[in-house]
Amino acid sequence: MSTITKSVDVEAPVADVYNQWTQFAEFPRFMEGVDRIDQLDDTHTRWTVSIGGVTREFDATITEQHPDERVAWKSDSGPDHAGVVTVHRLEERRTRVTVQMDIDPEGFVENVADKLGILDRRVQGDLDRFKTFLENRDGTETGAWRGDVPRPGQP
């Protein structure tokens, strides 16, 4: 299992950054290798991704979500991974986005990509493209979902 931690500072208010991050269907616009994401309900998504010419589908569950703070997930099928994205207000119009992800690469291609640091670079590239995507929209998000999903075992 590998752990990846990457951050980027975005020139936009924390609410706008968080709102954009909750628009999973938009991820293919800035995430390399993400072909499609379907939001099945408030806490379940289905992903189609490609890496090294290999296409995979998997389901993921949002395990915790708090507006303007964090979104955490875990995979239900496919490559074993889990993570959390946090947003931190630095200034009124400046927000830090941090991704922490644990991933257990599946198959030869994913293992080689992990060992060569390709997955690390891909996550940072995705964050950099997210920053550009949102800032080029003048900091205006394409939508929002402000629901709260408590951590399992919490009311």
HUBEL-V808545 format. One record per backbone hydrogen bond with DSSP energy under -0.5 kcal/mol. CO is the residue of the C=O (numbers start at 1). NH is the residue of the N-H. E is the energy in kcal/mol with one decimal. If there is no record, write none. Layout:
co=CO nh=NH e=E
co=CO nh=NH e=E
This chain:
co=2 nh=103 e=-2.9
co=4 nh=101 e=-2.9
co=6 nh=99 e=-3.1
co=8 nh=97 e=-3.0
co=10 nh=12 e=-1.8
co=10 nh=95 e=-2.7
co=13 nh=17 e=-2.1
co=14 nh=18 e=-2.8
co=15 nh=19 e=-2.7
co=16 nh=20 e=-2.1
co=17 nh=21 e=-2.2
co=18 nh=22 e=-1.4
co=20 nh=23 e=-1.9
co=22 nh=24 e=-1.3
co=23 nh=26 e=-2.0
co=24 nh=27 e=-1.6
co=26 nh=29 e=-2.3
co=27 nh=30 e=-2.1
co=27 nh=31 e=-2.7
co=30 nh=32 e=-0.7
co=31 nh=34 e=-1.5
co=33 nh=35 e=-0.8
co=33 nh=50 e=-3.0
co=36 nh=48 e=-2.5
co=37 nh=39 e=-0.5
co=38 nh=40 e=-0.8
co=38 nh=46 e=-2.5
co=43 nh=62 e=-2.9
co=44 nh=40 e=-2.3
co=44 nh=41 e=-1.4
co=45 nh=60 e=-2.4
co=46 nh=38 e=-2.7
co=47 nh=58 e=-2.0
co=48 nh=35 e=-2.5
co=48 nh=36 e=-1.7
co=49 nh=56 e=-2.9
co=51 nh=54 e=-1.9
co=53 nh=55 e=-0.5
co=54 nh=51 e=-2.3
co=56 nh=49 e=-2.8
co=58 nh=47 e=-3.3
co=59 nh=76 e=-3.4
co=59 nh=77 e=-1.3
co=60 nh=45 e=-2.5
co=61 nh=63 e=-0.7
co=61 nh=74 e=-1.8
co=64 nh=72 e=-3.4
co=65 nh=149 e=-2.9
co=66 nh=69 e=-2.0
co=66 nh=70 e=-1.8
co=69 nh=87 e=-2.4
co=70 nh=66 e=-2.5
co=71 nh=85 e=-2.7
co=72 nh=63 e=-1.5
co=72 nh=64 e=-1.2
co=73 nh=83 e=-2.2
co=74 nh=61 e=-2.7
co=79 nh=81 e=-0.5
co=80 nh=104 e=-3.1
co=81 nh=75 e=-2.9
co=82 nh=102 e=-3.1
co=83 nh=73 e=-2.5
co=84 nh=100 e=-2.5
co=85 nh=71 e=-2.0
co=86 nh=98 e=-2.5
co=88 nh=96 e=-2.8
co=91 nh=94 e=-1.4
co=94 nh=90 e=-2.7
co=94 nh=91 e=-2.0
co=95 nh=10 e=-3.5
co=95 nh=97 e=-0.5
co=96 nh=88 e=-2.5
co=96 nh=98 e=-0.5
co=97 nh=8 e=-1.9
co=98 nh=86 e=-2.5
co=99 nh=6 e=-2.3
co=100 nh=84 e=-2.4
co=101 nh=4 e=-3.1
co=101 nh=103 e=-0.5
co=102 nh=82 e=-2.3
co=103 nh=2 e=-3.2
co=103 nh=105 e=-0.7
co=104 nh=80 e=-0.7
co=105 nh=107 e=-0.5
co=106 nh=110 e=-0.6
co=107 nh=111 e=-2.0
co=108 nh=112 e=-2.5
co=109 nh=113 e=-2.5
co=110 nh=114 e=-2.2
co=111 nh=115 e=-2.5
co=112 nh=116 e=-2.2
co=113 nh=118 e=-2.1
co=113 nh=119 e=-1.0
co=114 nh=117 e=-1.5
co=117 nh=121 e=-2.2
co=118 nh=122 e=-2.4
co=119 nh=123 e=-2.3
co=120 nh=124 e=-2.1
co=121 nh=125 e=-2.7
co=122 nh=126 e=-2.6
co=123 nh=127 e=-2.2
co=124 nh=128 e=-2.6
co=125 nh=129 e=-2.5
co=126 nh=130 e=-2.3
co=127 nh=131 e=-2.4
co=128 nh=132 e=-2.1
co=129 nh=133 e=-2.9
co=130 nh=134 e=-2.7
co=131 nh=135 e=-2.8
co=132 nh=136 e=-2.4
co=134 nh=137 e=-1.0
co=134 nh=139 e=-2.0
co=135 nh=138 e=-1.6
co=137 nh=140 e=-1.4
co=139 nh=141 e=-0.6
co=148 nh=150 e=-0.5
co=149 nh=65 e=-2.7
co=151 nh=154 e=-2.2
